[in-house]
């Protein structure tokens, strides 16, 4: 099967950054998933990309709705993560930086990164995730690598990936979602290799890949978001198949899917509009949350059969509204 190229707006974001060599404005709204991280204050955190903001609310009724951000704060949000202490991290794909702030009020705002290929540089960062020790991982898609560093000064900068893009061991084509299991192993969704990769650590040891291009069993069309539950099962946003996939392990055992293209129950729309991706997260009770980007809503379900399917959000820029919710994080 011919490989589907990455979503057009990702390419636009790269070109905009290359032309400017610095933060620039372009049509916002792409990408991904996010990793599940425990937070001291339970809630749902969403990267509301086309509204240039982060939204937070305590439950699927929208209680406690609060937002932070504007067009002066963010350009094109691609991902959101929350660490153990409640710090919020976002990846801004056009500004080529990671932003961190203390809470939904935006206090303690600090940024790290600039456009380029070296240390402390990104070329369209599409995902940010925080591991159990607080280390920061970034899918540096334009540079076909994963970057890891210890803090927002870039201490301990380390990368995984090759200057030569590809889908072989040690290579990425377009890395997106990043997640971790209870052993600290790293899982990466490679959007343009149509596979997920697991490595033991940032050195790339224990490299295992799963998936190929297609719409059948053990196949993906541009996997974006990725998350794990407490049992170690893997959840993937299978973008252009408009479905969520769950597998028990990296052999594909227990392959289960939910979703078709649409806006109804058990339907998603990841590929339309300004999206081209989606986010998935699993809370401590096993409930599954999905950033259904082009349907402008968050979905929650109890399990992969869609039990107790619940949605929140409509299109717009006000309270309880979204414009390309690309990524989410839950307790």
N, C-alpha and C positions, 0 to 999 in steps of 0.2 A: 504493500500500500504506500502511495506517495505521502511523504511527510507533510503535514499541515504546518505552514509557517506560523510563528508566534503572532498573536493578535496585533492588528495594525497599529493601535495606539501605543503599544509598547515600542514599536519601531519609531513612531513619531516622537515619543519621549526621548529615545536615544539620540535621534537626529537633532532635536532641539537642544539637548545638552552639549552635543558635539559642536554645533554651530556657535553656541554662546560661550562655552567653556566655563559656565557658571550657572547659577540658578536662573531659570527662565520660566515664562508662562506658556502653557499650552492647554489644549482641551484636557481636563482632568478625567481620571476614572479608569483604573484598571486594577486587576489582580486580587489577589489571594487571601490566604489562610493563615492560619495562625495557629500557634501552639497553645495547648491548655496549660495554664499556670495558676496555682492557688493564690488567692488574694485575701488580704485581711478583711476587706469589706465585700461581701458577695454582690455580684452585679454582672451585667452584660455590657461589654465595651465594644463599640463598633467604629471602624474607620469609614466615615461617611464622605467618600472621596469628592464627589462633585459639589458638595456643600462646604468643602474645605474645613472639615471639623471632625472631632471625635465626639460621639454621643455615648452617654452612660445612663442606664436605667436598671432598676433592681429586679424586675420580673417581666413576664411577657404581656403584662397589661400596660407597660410603660411607666409604672410608678417610679417616682424619683428621677424623672427625665432631666438630664443636664447635659450641656454641651460646652466644648471649648474649641476655639479656632476660628479662622477667617481666611480670606484669600491672601492676607498679609502674613499669616502664620504658616500656611501650608500651600503647596502647589498641587501635587498629585499623590495623595496618600495611597499606598499599596498594601500596607499591612499594619497590624496592631498587636502588641503583646503587653502583658502585665506581669511584673515580677512578684516575688514573695512579700515584698514590703509595700506593694501597691504602686510603685512607680510605673508610669505608662510610657511605652515606647512605640514610635511609629516610624515607618520607612517612607520617605518622600522620594519617589522614583525620578522626578525631574530635577529637584534640588540636589540629588545625589548625596543625601545625608540621612542620618538617623537622629531623631529628636527624642528627648526624654523629659518628662515633667512629673512632678510629685503626685499630682492628683488632677481631677477633672477641672479644677480651677485654673490649671496651667502654671501654678507656682513652681519655681525652680527649673524653668525651661532652659535646656542646654542642648546644643547640637554637635554632631561629630560627622566629619566626612566632607569630601569635595570631589569634583569630577576628575577622573584619571584612572590609571592602571597600577599605581604603586601602593605603598603602605598608606593607609588612611584615605584611600581613594575608592570611589565606587563608580560603576557605569550602569545606572538604573537599578538600584537596590529594590527588589520586589518582595522581600520578606525579612522580618526581624523576629527572632525567637530567643527566649532566655532559658538556659538550662537550670538544673537544680542548684548549682553552685553560684548562680548569678552571672555567669559568662554570657556574652552577647554574641549571637550568630546572625549573620546577614547573608541572604542570597544575593550575591553581586552578579546579577544576570548578564549584564553587558560584558563583564569580564569572565564569564563562565566559571565562577568559583564561589566557594563558601568562605566567608571571612569570620574569624572568631577573635574576640578581644575581651579583656577582663572588665573594662570600665569605659566611661565616656571620654576618656583621654586617649583611648586606643592602646593602652598597655597590653602587652602580650599578643600583639597582632600576629595571627597565623592564618594561612589560607589552605584550602583544599581545592584542587582543580588544576587544569593545564592551560597554558597559553594557546595550545591547539585545541579548539573545540571538537567535541565528538561524543560518542555514546559508549565508549569502551571504558574499561577499568581506569579510574583516576581522571576521567573526563566528564565534563558537563557540556550541554548545549545551551540550556536556558533554565537554570535552577530556580525554583519558586519556593513552595512551602517547605518548612523545616519543623521537625518535631523530635521528641526524645522519649525513649522508654525508661522504665524504672532502673535499668542498668546503666543508663547514660548513653546508650547507643543513639546515633543520629540517623534520622530518616529524612530523605530529600525527595521532593517531587520534581522531576526534570520535565518541564513543559514540552520541550521540543524533541526529547528522546522517547517520549511516550512510555516512561518507566518511572518507578520509584527505586531509590537506592538506599541501602543501609550500610553504615560504616561503624566500626567500633569507637572511633575517635577522629579528631581532626587530621590525623596523619593519613587517614584513608584505609587503615588496616581492616581486614575482614570485609572488604567490599563485596556486596551482594546486590544484584539488580533483579527487578521483577517487572514484567509487562512488555507489551509491544503495541504497535499501532493498530487500531481497529475498534469495533463496537461490540465485540463478543466477550466471552469469558477470558479473563487474564489479559484483557486489552484496554487501552486508554486512548482517548483523543485529547491531548494536552492536559495532563493532570496538573492541578494548581495547588489547592489547599490540601493539607495533610494533618492528621491528629491521631493520637492513640488514646485508648481508654485504659482503665485501671487493670484490665486483664491482658493488656498488651496487643489487643486487636487494632488493626490499622484502618483508618478511614481516609478516603481520598475523594476530592472533588474532581470528577471526570468531566472536564469542562464542556467539550464539544459533543459529548454524549448526554449532557444535561442530567447527570445522575450522580449519586453518592455510592461509592463502592466500599465495602468492608471485607477485609480478609483477616484470617487468623494469624498469618505469619507470612514470611517472604517467599513461601512456596505457592501462595495463592489459595491454600486450604480454606474452606469455608466461604468461598466467593459468594457474596450477596450484594445485590444492588437495589436501590430505590430511586425512581425518577424517570420521567420522560419530559420532553420539552413542552412547556406550557405555564399557566399561571394558576392552576387549580390545586387540589389536594394531590400529594405525591407527584408534583411536577415542579420543575425548576427552569430558570432561564439564565444560564451563566454566560452565554456566548453573545447575546445581543447588545445593542446600544453601545455604551462606553465601557463595557465590562471585560469580557473575554476571560473571566476567571471567577472564583468564588471562594468562600472560607468555610471551614468546618471546625467544630470544637465539641468536646464531650465533657460534661460536668462530673462532679464526684459521685453522683447517683446514677450515672450512665446515660442520662438524657443527651440527645444529639441536637446540636444547634448548627444552623446553616445560614450563611450570608448569601441570600438568593438575589444576586446583584441586580440583574435587569428587571426583576419583579419588584424591586425597591422594598424588600421586606426581609425580616429575620424569621426563620422557621425553627420550631422546636418539635421534636418527636421523641417518644419514649424508647423506640427501638427501630430496627431496620424494616419493620413491616409498616411503619408510619403510624403506629398507635398513638392516639391523642395528638394528632397533627394540629399544631397551633401556629398562627402567624401573627406578626406584629409589624406595622408600618405601612405607609402608602407613599406615593411619589410626592415630593415637595421639599420645602426648605424650613418648615416650621417644626413645632413640637410633634413628636411621634411620626416624623416624616424623614425619608431618605432620598438621596440622589446618588446612586451607585454605591451601596454599602458593600465594600469589597472584602472585608475581613472582620473577624470578631474574636473576642477572648471572653471566657467565662471562668468562674471560680472552679 
